[in-house]
Amino acid sequence: MLKLMFQRATRSARTGSLLIAASLAVLFASPVHSSELDKFNPATTDPELFRIAVRHSERLEVPEKGVKMLVVMTDRKNGRVLKEKKVFLQKTTATADAAKLANSQNGLVSIYRIPDRQISKIRALQAKFLTLPETRRDEIAGSLSIDVTGCKLDPDDTGQMLISTFLKSSEFSDFVALATDYDLRNVPSGDLATNADPVRPCR
């Protein structure tokens, strides 16, 4: 049975984007802890119901095609990439869901989904994996990550830039928090050059 673990949000200096929805790493062994997120199964979840919610400050802008999902399948033995798929998520008009996740500190909430044209491709990828012999499936590691690219509207803005991310899928009746009120400027030492601002100004 597929299980997952998730890590705290980090910034990707390589891509220049903000990996704020956390990294959902698919595991094929028992998880080290149990949580609501353990119900999520990337191999069987319905991609049509997959949603990511992003709650952020009005001082931060997420551009069109600023949210993407990356699915990577690798060989556990040698780390070779077997399959990689990148999908740009599409903003929805789920105003009721957005209203439920809003709070006074971070006024903007956007909901994203997998575009209709990509749903059949995701289902085909799931089906291909599930038809493999169980012994072969155990040899494959997978990861699903959400990248969100953001920029600050005021170039001189140096204050906290809090952001929260949530996941909703066919396994959940409501959104489940991935990262709550994470400060994008809380970057571990060594990740970026000294004094460099991880949140770039909009151009």
C-alpha positions in Angstrom: 0.0 0.0 0.0 1.3 3.4 -0.9 2.0 5.8 2.0 3.4 9.2 2.1 5.3 11.6 4.3 5.7 15.3 3.9 8.4 17.8 4.6 8.3 21.5 5.6 8.1 24.0 2.8 11.5 25.1 1.5 12.7 27.4 -1.3 14.2 26.0 -4.4 17.2 28.2 -5.4 17.8 26.1 -8.5 14.4 27.0 -10.1 14.0 30.4 -8.4 10.5 29.3 -7.3 9.0 28.8 -3.9 8.3 25.2 -3.0 5.6 26.1 -0.5 3.2 23.3 -0.7 5.7 20.9 0.7 7.1 17.8 -0.8 4.8 14.7 -0.8 7.1 11.7 -0.9 5.5 8.4 -1.8 6.7 5.6 0.4 6.2 1.9 -0.1 6.8 1.0 3.6 5.0 1.9 6.8 5.3 5.6 7.6 7.2 6.7 10.7 4.1 8.5 11.9 0.4 8.4 11.3 -1.7 11.4 10.3 -4.6 12.4 8.2 -2.3 12.7 5.2 -1.6 9.0 5.3 -4.9 8.4 3.6 -3.6 10.1 0.5 -2.6 7.6 -2.2 -1.1 9.1 -5.4 -1.6 5.9 -7.3 -5.4 5.7 -6.8 -6.5 9.2 -6.0 -9.0 10.7 -8.4 -7.1 13.5 -10.3 -10.4 15.2 -11.1 -10.9 15.9 -7.4 -7.3 16.9 -6.6 -7.1 20.5 -5.3 -4.4 22.7 -3.9 -5.3 25.8 -1.9 -2.8 28.6 -1.4 -3.4 31.3 1.2 -1.0 34.2 1.2 -0.5 37.9 1.9 -1.9 40.5 -0.4 1.7 41.7 -0.8 2.6 38.5 -2.7 1.5 37.8 -6.3 1.2 34.4 -7.8 1.3 34.7 -11.6 -0.7 32.8 -14.2 0.8 29.3 -14.5 2.6 30.0 -11.2 1.5 26.7 -9.6 2.8 23.4 -11.0 2.8 19.8 -10.0 5.7 17.5 -10.6 5.4 13.7 -10.5 8.7 11.7 -10.6 9.1 8.0 -10.5 12.6 6.6 -9.9 14.3 3.2 -9.6 15.1 2.6 -5.9 18.3 0.7 -6.7 20.1 3.1 -8.9 18.0 6.3 -8.7 17.4 6.4 -12.4 14.4 8.5 -13.4 11.7 6.2 -15.0 9.0 8.7 -15.6 8.6 12.5 -15.0 5.5 14.5 -15.6 5.0 18.3 -15.0 1.5 19.7 -14.9 0.7 23.4 -14.6 -2.3 23.7 -12.3 -5.3 25.8 -13.2 -7.0 28.3 -10.9 -10.6 27.6 -10.1 -13.5 29.8 -9.0 -14.2 27.8 -5.8 -15.2 30.8 -3.8 -16.9 28.8 -1.0 -13.7 26.8 -0.4 -11.6 30.0 -0.5 -13.8 31.7 2.0 -13.5 28.8 4.5 -9.7 28.9 4.3 -9.4 32.7 4.6 -8.3 34.5 7.7 -7.5 38.1 8.8 -3.7 37.8 8.5 -3.5 36.5 4.9 -6.3 37.9 2.9 -5.9 36.0 -0.4 -6.9 32.4 -1.0 -6.6 30.7 -4.4 -7.7 27.2 -5.3 -5.9 25.2 -8.1 -6.8 22.0 -9.9 -5.4 19.7 -12.6 -6.6 20.9 -16.0 -9.2 18.7 -17.8 -6.8 18.0 -20.7 -4.3 16.5 -18.2 -6.6 14.3 -16.1 -6.7 11.4 -18.6 -2.9 11.4 -18.8 -2.6 11.3 -15.0 -5.1 8.4 -14.9 -3.1 6.5 -17.6 0.1 7.0 -15.5 -1.7 5.6 -12.4 -3.1 2.6 -14.4 0.3 1.8 -15.8 1.8 1.7 -12.4 -0.9 -0.4 -10.8 -0.7 -3.0 -13.6 3.0 -3.7 -12.7 3.7 -6.8 -10.7 3.9 -6.1 -7.0 7.6 -7.0 -6.8 8.3 -4.4 -9.5 6.2 -1.7 -7.8 8.2 -2.2 -4.6 11.3 -1.3 -6.6 9.9 2.1 -7.6 10.0 5.2 -5.6 7.9 8.2 -6.4 7.4 11.8 -5.4 4.8 14.4 -5.9 5.6 18.1 -5.3 3.9 21.4 -5.8 5.9 24.4 -6.9 4.4 27.9 -6.4 6.2 30.8 -8.0 5.6 34.1 -6.2 6.9 37.7 -6.2 6.5 40.7 -3.9 4.5 43.7 -5.2 6.6 46.2 -3.3 10.3 45.9 -4.1 11.2 47.4 -0.7 9.0 45.0 1.3 11.1 43.2 3.9 8.4 42.1 6.3 7.2 38.6 7.0 5.7 36.8 4.0 3.4 34.2 5.5 1.9 31.5 3.3 -0.2 28.4 4.0 -1.0 25.5 1.7 -3.7 22.9 1.8 -4.5 19.6 -0.1 -7.9 18.2 -0.9 -8.4 14.9 -2.8 -10.8 12.0 -3.1 -9.5 10.6 0.2 -10.6 13.7 2.2 -13.9 15.4 2.8 -12.2 18.7 3.3 -8.8 20.5 2.9 -5.9 19.2 4.9 -3.1 21.6 5.9 0.4 21.0 4.4 2.1 24.1 5.7 0.5 26.7 7.9 1.7 30.4 8.1 5.1 29.5 6.9 7.3 32.6 6.4 8.9 32.5 3.0 11.8 34.5 4.4 12.6 31.7 6.9 15.2 30.1 4.7 17.8 27.8 6.3 21.3 29.1 6.3 23.4 28.0 3.4 20.5 27.7 1.0 21.0 31.2 -0.4 23.7 33.8 -0.5 24.0 36.0 2.6 21.4 38.8 2.8 19.7 37.7 -0.4 15.9 38.1 -0.3 14.2 34.8 -1.2 11.1 36.7 -2.3 11.9 38.5 -5.6 10.1 41.7 -6.7 7.5 41.4 -9.5 8.7 42.8 -12.8 
